[in-house]
Amino acid sequence: MTLARMRLVQTRTPLPLFINRAAAFSCANASPQQMSLPDLRIVEPHHHYVNTTMNFGSFLKQLGVPDYTPEQFKTDVAGIDIAKTVHIEAMPSDPLGEALFVESVIQSEQSPVAGIVAACNLASDDAKAQLSLLKSCVPHLVGIRYIVDYTGPFGNDHPATHIAVARHTALGVDVHDVGSGVDFLRDPLLAPKFEAGFAQLAQHNLTFDLQCAPEQLHAAAVLFARHPQVPVVIDHLGKPRLSGEPTLTAADEAELAVWRSGMAAMAALRHVSVKLSMLGFIVPGWVADNNKESLVASLVLETIERFGPARCMFSTNWWSNGAMANSDGRDEVDISIASMWQRYLSWVTGKFSEEDIRRLFGGTADAFYFSGR
């Protein structure tokens, strides 16, 4: 969930097939027979609960975000064999409070959550103390995410800037209100503070979920290259944001060029992986349009080719409903969680070995979040 915009914009215009260069990838080792979802051990590496009745949900309540409970998640995943999940922070006003709430869900056996990725403002003066507290109080803590998407002041002129960064003053202090936003990765004052907090993750054996805009990927790669001991996963395919026009526009081509350059820099770092998720944010309406689905599938296959199956993991980004989980409000086309997993499987069947498909649906996520724990 990114919640960059709560406004839903439905786009149904077709997009042409963009590339198919990954179609031959791994064909030499492709699975000789059709696999089905029941054949797979699924590890869901990215989903959310929302609870605005508790203090940690006050910012989301201010935005009018609906609650999404463990009971709703259990209903939505009924019939799918999900071995375990990772709960990802959802812009909590109190990161420890949210993490302890998820711990209580785990203890009550209401959910298959096995790992918690909590929030922590790594640029804050007390980031070291915050991390120590989270580590000591949250037994299932496996990582940290702090949303950093920024392309300019928050608002209609910069739709890729996330409302999460708009909560901060110019000094990076979270004031739980909506302002213009800050760039934690490229601001000359904030970036060193953010890196100081990031460096602390290694001491606690924690991973980092990166959610940023494509134009920030190079700056992030420079940071991560200095800290190879911190495993990183890029959320939501690196978040290229295409227009949804019938043909790729000049702006789309420019966006993809920036994205490809940044993802290439990331792929060169062996400790960086990527989540294949929230694809409707990238290509709105792909669920209901064959041409758009071909486009988004080609971008997914291109990413798997670049990083390799051992560093890629499919995810539904599930919360609320299929439209929001898939597109973050860029379209209204609903899809069930089972259908989303099935679409993913259809894209890789016949192109990858059974071993690699098992990695994409569970093995990579399992190794990334739980290896050595």
C-alpha positions as CSV (number, residue, x, y, z in Angstrom):
1,M,0.0,0.0,0.0
2,T,1.3,3.4,-0.9
3,L,-1.8,5.6,-0.7
4,A,-0.2,8.2,-2.9
5,R,-3.7,9.2,-3.9
6,M,-7.0,8.2,-2.5
7,R,-8.7,9.4,-5.7
8,L,-9.7,6.5,-8.0
9,V,-9.1,7.1,-11.7
10,Q,-10.3,4.3,-14.0
11,T,-8.4,3.9,-17.2
12,R,-9.6,1.5,-19.8
13,T,-7.7,2.5,-23.0
14,P,-5.6,-0.2,-24.4
15,L,-1.8,-0.3,-24.4
16,P,0.2,-2.2,-27.0
17,L,2.6,-5.0,-26.2
18,F,5.8,-3.1,-25.3
19,I,8.5,-5.7,-25.2
20,N,8.8,-9.5,-25.2
21,R,12.5,-9.8,-24.9
22,A,12.2,-11.8,-21.7
23,A,9.9,-14.4,-23.3
24,A,12.9,-16.7,-24.0
25,F,14.5,-16.2,-20.6
26,S,15.0,-19.5,-18.9
27,C,13.3,-21.4,-21.7
28,A,16.1,-23.9,-21.7
29,N,15.2,-24.8,-18.1
30,A,11.5,-24.2,-18.4
31,S,9.0,-26.3,-16.5
32,P,7.9,-29.2,-18.7
33,Q,4.3,-29.2,-17.4
34,Q,1.7,-26.7,-16.3
35,M,1.8,-25.8,-12.6
36,S,-1.2,-24.7,-10.6
37,L,-1.5,-22.7,-7.5
38,P,-2.1,-25.8,-5.3
39,D,1.3,-27.0,-6.4
40,L,3.0,-24.0,-4.9
41,R,4.1,-23.1,-1.4
42,I,3.2,-19.4,-1.3
43,V,4.9,-16.9,0.9
44,E,3.2,-13.5,0.8
45,P,5.9,-10.9,1.4
46,H,3.8,-7.8,1.5
47,H,0.4,-7.1,2.9
48,H,-1.2,-4.7,5.4
49,Y,-3.7,-4.4,8.2
50,V,-5.3,-1.1,8.9
51,N,-6.7,-0.2,12.3
52,T,-7.7,3.5,12.7
53,T,-9.4,2.9,16.0
54,M,-6.0,2.7,17.7
55,N,-3.6,5.6,18.2
56,F,-1.0,4.3,15.7
57,G,-3.7,4.6,12.9
58,S,-4.4,8.3,13.5
59,F,-2.7,9.5,10.3
60,L,-4.6,7.1,8.1
61,K,-7.8,8.0,9.9
62,Q,-7.1,11.6,9.1
63,L,-6.9,10.6,5.4
64,G,-10.2,8.7,5.6
65,V,-8.6,5.3,5.0
66,P,-10.9,2.3,5.8
67,D,-9.9,-0.3,8.3
68,Y,-8.7,-3.7,7.1
69,T,-8.7,-6.4,9.7
70,P,-7.1,-9.8,10.1
71,E,-10.5,-11.3,9.9
72,Q,-11.1,-9.7,6.5
73,F,-7.7,-10.9,5.3
74,K,-8.5,-14.4,6.4
75,T,-11.7,-14.4,4.4
76,D,-9.9,-12.9,1.3
77,V,-7.2,-15.6,1.3
78,A,-9.6,-18.5,2.0
79,G,-8.8,-21.4,-0.3
80,I,-5.2,-20.3,-1.1
81,D,-2.4,-22.2,0.5
82,I,-0.3,-19.4,2.0
83,A,2.4,-20.8,4.2
84,K,3.4,-17.5,5.8
85,T,3.2,-13.8,5.3
86,V,5.1,-10.6,6.1
87,H,3.1,-7.7,7.4
88,I,4.5,-4.3,6.1
89,E,4.0,-1.1,8.0
90,A,1.2,1.2,6.9
91,M,2.3,4.7,7.7
92,P,1.7,4.4,11.5
93,S,1.7,7.4,13.7
94,D,3.3,5.2,16.4
95,P,5.5,2.5,14.7
96,L,6.0,0.5,17.9
97,G,2.2,0.5,18.6
98,E,1.5,-0.9,15.1
99,A,4.1,-3.6,15.4
100,L,2.8,-4.6,18.8
101,F,-0.7,-4.8,17.4
102,V,0.5,-7.2,14.7
103,E,2.3,-9.2,17.4
104,S,-1.0,-9.6,19.2
105,V,-2.6,-10.8,16.0
106,I,0.2,-13.4,15.6
107,Q,-0.2,-14.5,19.3
108,S,-3.9,-15.0,18.8
109,E,-3.3,-17.1,15.8
110,Q,-5.7,-15.0,13.6
111,S,-3.2,-14.7,10.8
112,P,-0.3,-16.5,9.0
113,V,2.0,-13.5,9.7
114,A,5.5,-14.8,10.5
115,G,7.4,-11.6,10.0
116,I,6.9,-7.9,10.7
117,V,8.5,-5.0,8.7
118,A,8.0,-2.0,11.0
119,A,8.3,1.7,10.3
120,C,11.2,3.8,11.6
121,N,12.2,7.3,10.5
122,L,15.9,6.5,9.9
123,A,16.7,10.2,9.6
124,S,15.5,11.0,13.1
125,D,17.9,11.9,15.8
126,D,16.8,9.0,17.9
127,A,16.7,6.4,15.1
128,K,19.2,4.2,16.9
129,A,17.1,4.2,20.1
130,Q,13.9,3.5,18.1
131,L,15.5,0.5,16.4
132,S,16.7,-0.9,19.6
133,L,13.3,-0.6,21.2
134,L,11.6,-2.2,18.2
135,K,14.1,-5.1,18.2
136,S,13.7,-5.7,21.9
137,C,9.9,-5.5,22.0
138,V,8.8,-7.1,18.7
139,P,9.8,-10.8,18.5
140,H,8.8,-11.2,14.9
141,L,10.6,-8.1,13.6
142,V,12.4,-8.9,10.4
143,G,12.9,-5.5,8.8
144,I,12.2,-1.8,8.4
145,R,10.4,0.3,5.8
146,Y,10.2,4.0,5.6
147,I,8.5,5.3,2.5
148,V,10.6,7.9,0.6
149,D,9.0,8.5,-2.8
150,Y,9.8,12.1,-3.7
151,T,9.9,13.9,-7.1
152,G,9.0,17.4,-6.0
153,P,6.6,19.1,-3.5
154,F,3.6,17.0,-2.7
155,G,0.6,17.8,-4.8
156,N,-0.9,17.4,-8.3
157,D,2.2,18.7,-10.0
158,H,4.2,15.8,-8.6
159,P,1.9,12.8,-8.4
160,A,4.7,10.4,-7.7
161,T,5.6,12.1,-4.5
162,H,4.1,10.1,-1.7
163,I,1.9,11.5,1.0
164,A,4.1,9.7,3.6
165,V,7.0,12.1,3.0
166,A,4.6,15.1,3.1
167,R,4.3,14.4,6.9
168,H,7.8,15.8,7.5
169,T,9.3,19.2,8.1
170,A,12.4,20.3,6.1
171,L,14.5,18.8,8.9
172,G,12.8,15.4,8.5
173,V,10.7,15.6,11.6
174,D,7.4,13.7,11.4
175,V,4.6,16.2,12.4
176,H,1.7,13.9,11.3
177,D,0.3,16.5,9.0
178,V,0.4,17.1,5.2
179,G,3.0,19.5,3.9
180,S,5.2,19.7,0.8
181,G,7.5,16.7,1.6
182,V,11.2,16.0,1.8
183,D,13.7,13.8,-0.1
184,F,15.4,11.5,2.3
185,L,17.7,10.1,-0.4
186,R,18.9,13.2,-2.1
187,D,18.5,16.2,0.2
188,P,22.1,17.3,1.2
189,L,21.0,17.7,4.9
190,L,18.7,14.7,5.3
191,A,20.5,12.1,3.2
192,P,23.5,11.8,5.7
193,K,21.1,11.5,8.6
194,F,19.1,8.9,6.8
195,E,22.2,6.9,6.0
196,A,23.3,7.0,9.7
197,G,20.1,5.4,10.7
198,F,20.2,3.0,7.8
199,A,23.7,1.8,8.9
200,Q,22.1,0.7,12.2
201,L,20.0,-1.9,10.5
202,A,23.0,-4.3,10.2
203,Q,23.6,-4.3,13.9
204,H,20.1,-5.6,14.4
205,N,20.1,-8.1,11.5
206,L,17.2,-6.3,9.9
207,T,16.3,-6.0,6.2
208,F,15.1,-2.8,4.5
209,D,12.1,-2.3,2.2
210,L,12.8,0.5,-0.3
211,Q,9.8,2.3,-1.7
212,C,10.9,5.3,-3.8
213,A,10.3,6.9,-7.2
214,P,12.4,5.7,-10.2
215,E,14.4,8.9,-10.3
216,Q,15.6,8.2,-6.8
217,L,16.9,4.7,-7.6
218,H,20.4,5.8,-8.4
219,A,20.8,7.7,-5.2
220,A,19.5,4.7,-3.3
221,A,22.0,2.4,-5.1
222,V,24.9,4.6,-4.1
223,L,23.7,4.4,-0.5
224,F,23.2,0.6,-0.5
225,A,26.6,0.0,-2.2
226,R,28.2,1.4,1.0
227,H,26.2,-1.0,3.2
228,P,26.3,-4.5,1.6
229,Q,25.5,-6.1,4.9
230,V,21.9,-4.8,4.9
231,P,19.6,-6.9,2.6
232,V,17.3,-4.6,0.6
233,V,14.2,-5.3,-1.4
234,I,12.7,-2.8,-3.8
235,D,8.9,-2.5,-3.4
236,H,6.4,-2.6,-6.2
237,L,8.8,-3.1,-9.2
238,G,10.5,0.3,-8.5
239,K,7.2,2.1,-9.3
240,P,7.5,3.4,-12.8
241,R,4.3,5.4,-13.4
242,L,2.9,5.2,-16.9
243,S,0.1,7.3,-18.4
244,G,-2.3,4.6,-19.4
245,E,-2.7,6.0,-22.9
246,P,-3.3,3.7,-25.9
247,T,0.3,4.0,-26.9
248,L,3.4,4.8,-24.9
249,T,3.8,8.6,-24.8
250,A,7.1,10.4,-24.8
251,A,6.7,10.9,-21.1
252,D,6.2,7.1,-20.7
253,E,9.3,6.4,-22.7
254,A,11.3,8.8,-20.6
255,E,9.9,7.3,-17.3
256,L,10.9,3.8,-18.5
257,A,14.3,4.9,-19.4
258,V,14.9,6.4,-15.9
259,W,13.4,3.3,-14.3
260,R,15.6,0.9,-16.4
261,S,18.8,2.8,-15.6
262,G,18.0,2.9,-11.9
263,M,17.0,-0.8,-11.8
264,A,20.2,-1.8,-13.6
265,A,22.2,0.0,-10.9
266,M,20.2,-1.8,-8.3
267,A,20.6,-5.2,-10.0
268,A,24.4,-4.8,-9.9
269,L,24.2,-5.0,-6.1
270,R,23.8,-8.6,-5.1
271,H,22.2,-7.9,-1.8
272,V,19.2,-6.1,-3.5
273,S,16.0,-8.0,-4.4
274,V,12.7,-6.8,-5.9
275,K,9.0,-7.3,-5.2
276,L,6.8,-7.8,-8.3
277,S,3.7,-6.1,-7.0
278,M,1.2,-3.2,-7.2
279,L,1.3,-3.5,-11.0
280,G,-1.9,-1.5,-11.6
281,F,-0.1,1.5,-10.3
282,I,2.4,1.1,-13.2
283,V,-0.2,0.1,-15.9
284,P,-3.7,1.1,-14.7
285,G,-6.4,-1.2,-16.0
286,W,-4.2,-4.2,-16.9
287,V,-6.6,-6.6,-15.1
288,A,-9.3,-5.9,-17.6
289,D,-7.3,-5.3,-20.8
290,N,-5.2,-8.0,-22.6
291,N,-2.9,-5.5,-24.3
292,K,-2.2,-3.8,-20.9
293,E,-1.6,-7.1,-19.3
294,S,0.9,-8.0,-22.0
295,L,2.7,-4.7,-21.3
296,V,2.8,-5.2,-17.5
297,A,3.8,-8.9,-17.9
298,S,6.7,-7.9,-20.2
299,L,8.0,-5.4,-17.5
300,V,7.7,-8.1,-14.9
301,L,9.6,-10.6,-17.1
302,E,12.2,-8.0,-17.9
303,T,12.8,-7.4,-14.2
304,I,13.1,-11.1,-13.5
305,E,15.6,-11.3,-16.3
306,R,17.6,-8.5,-14.8
307,F,17.7,-9.6,-11.2
308,G,17.2,-13.4,-11.6
309,P,14.4,-15.5,-9.9
310,A,16.4,-15.9,-6.7
311,R,16.1,-12.1,-6.2
312,C,12.5,-11.6,-7.2
313,M,9.3,-12.3,-5.3
314,F,5.7,-12.0,-6.4
315,S,3.3,-10.2,-4.0
316,T,-0.3,-9.0,-4.0
317,N,0.3,-6.0,-1.7
318,W,-3.1,-7.1,-0.3
319,W,-5.3,-4.8,1.8
320,S,-8.8,-3.4,1.5
321,N,-9.7,-4.9,-1.9
322,G,-8.2,-6.0,-5.2
323,A,-8.4,-2.6,-6.9
324,M,-6.5,-0.7,-4.1
325,A,-4.0,-3.5,-3.5
326,N,-3.2,-3.7,-7.2
327,S,-3.3,-0.1,-8.3
328,D,-3.2,2.2,-5.2
329,G,-6.2,4.1,-6.5
330,R,-5.1,4.5,-10.2
331,D,-8.0,2.4,-11.4
332,E,-11.2,0.8,-10.0
333,V,-10.8,-2.6,-11.6
334,D,-11.3,-5.2,-8.9
335,I,-9.5,-8.6,-8.8
336,S,-9.5,-11.4,-6.2
337,I,-6.3,-12.3,-4.5
338,A,-6.6,-15.8,-6.0
339,S,-6.9,-14.4,-9.5
340,M,-3.9,-12.2,-9.0
341,W,-1.7,-15.1,-8.0
342,Q,-3.1,-17.1,-11.0
343,R,-2.3,-14.2,-13.4
344,Y,1.2,-14.1,-12.1
345,L,1.6,-17.8,-12.5
346,S,0.4,-17.6,-16.1
347,W,3.1,-15.2,-17.0
348,V,6.0,-17.4,-15.9
349,T,4.7,-20.8,-16.7
350,G,6.7,-22.3,-19.6
351,K,9.4,-19.6,-19.3
352,F,11.0,-20.8,-16.0
353,S,11.9,-24.0,-14.4
354,E,9.7,-25.4,-11.6
355,E,12.5,-24.6,-9.2
356,D,12.6,-20.9,-10.3
357,I,8.8,-20.6,-10.2
358,R,8.8,-21.9,-6.6
359,R,11.4,-19.2,-5.8
360,L,9.2,-16.5,-7.3
361,F,6.2,-17.6,-5.3
362,G,7.8,-18.3,-2.0
363,G,11.4,-19.3,-1.9
364,T,13.0,-15.9,-2.5
365,A,10.8,-14.2,0.1
366,D,11.4,-17.0,2.6
367,A,15.2,-16.7,2.1
368,F,15.2,-12.8,2.2
369,Y,13.1,-12.3,5.3
370,F,13.7,-15.5,7.3
371,S,17.1,-17.0,6.4
372,G,19.2,-17.3,9.5
373,R,16.4,-16.3,11.9
